[in-house]
Amino acid sequence: MNPLLSIDDLTVEYDVGGKTLSAVAGVSLTVGKGETLGLVGESGCGKSTLGRAVLQLRKPTGGTVTFDGTELTTLGSEAMRLMRRRLQLIFQDPIASLNPRRCIGDIIAEPLVIAGVADKAERDRRVREVMVAVGLDPDNALGRLPHEFSGGQCQRICIARALILEPELVICDEPVSALDVSIRAQILNLLEEMKRRYGLTLLFIAHDLAVVKAVSDRIAVMYLGKLAEIGPTERLFAQPAHPYTALLLEAIPVPDPTVRPAANVAVGEPPSPLAPPSGCRFRTRCPRADAKCAAEVPQLREIGGGQFAACHHPLSA
């Protein structure tokens, strides 16, 4: 697998009232060309911050982000603006990410205008082409405003805007979390179709493991700014190595009223990122924690079959 995106020891920190909040704390991972990597974890664990740091929308405090051999953290603003033609983002809230005063045709064409495509006929052709690709009728939608569309249609518009420049990497920041369940499958199928059509590489961010399983080749699990586990999707679901991953899997609801919820759940709320626990950050909620977990920070190590876990006492070895 040729890595298109390589993240090494990435750190993103914020100053909050004189204290340091580590939203992302030394994360390292790679995304292969043509791969879909799912990134999951509880709300507030740093998933979206990681995605924005890859695009340099939030400058990392430390570490490196390498895209197709180019180190992004060292690029100037103009060089990064040109590089962003190859990297695009689908925002979490489809309606809020669209300008309410601009018609859909102008919203989708805007990346082409910024990229310097001066020929209006060429812009119109490409806009119509990508709208048809995402299942929108150009004749019916081009002149309408965002509020005239449903949430699912707005997400299709956002996907069209992200694909108009034919990027190589698309970061999907919880693209279906704001949608009804009946619409989610349509958007997930659309993303898979667009991946095949345009040869995309996807970093798919979500907190719903069931959704991530449907689209990902590999899954990375984050907890409180750090990677807990990463591995092939089928292996991770069949045999999770980190206790946190196992708890997330047990929390997936089963559509059967006769099945009782799992009794083995994490205790308490996640610690504050302003004051993370010593050693393993999950130890305050982990049923397997001991003195070693409090004294030493676990490092990602291979469990087998391409599966890595940052745990002193993995569930499988």
Buried (B, 14 or more C-beta within 10 A) or exposed (E): EEBBBBBBEBBBBBEEEEEEBBBBBBBBBBBBBBBBBBBBBBEBBBBBBBBBBBBBEBEBBBBBBBBBEEEBBEBEEEEBEEBBBBBBBBBBBBBEBBEEEBBBBBBBBBBBEEBEBEEEEEBBEBBBEBBEBBBBEBEEBBEEBBEEBEBBBBBBBBBBBBBBBEBBBBBBBBBBBBBEEEBBEBBBEBBBEBBEEBEBBBBBBBBBBEBBBBBBBBBBBBBBBBBBBBBBBEBBBEBBBBBBBBBBBBBEEEEEEEEEEEEEEBEEEBBEBEEBBEBBBBBBBBEBBEEEBEEEBBEBEEBEEEBBBBBBBBBBE
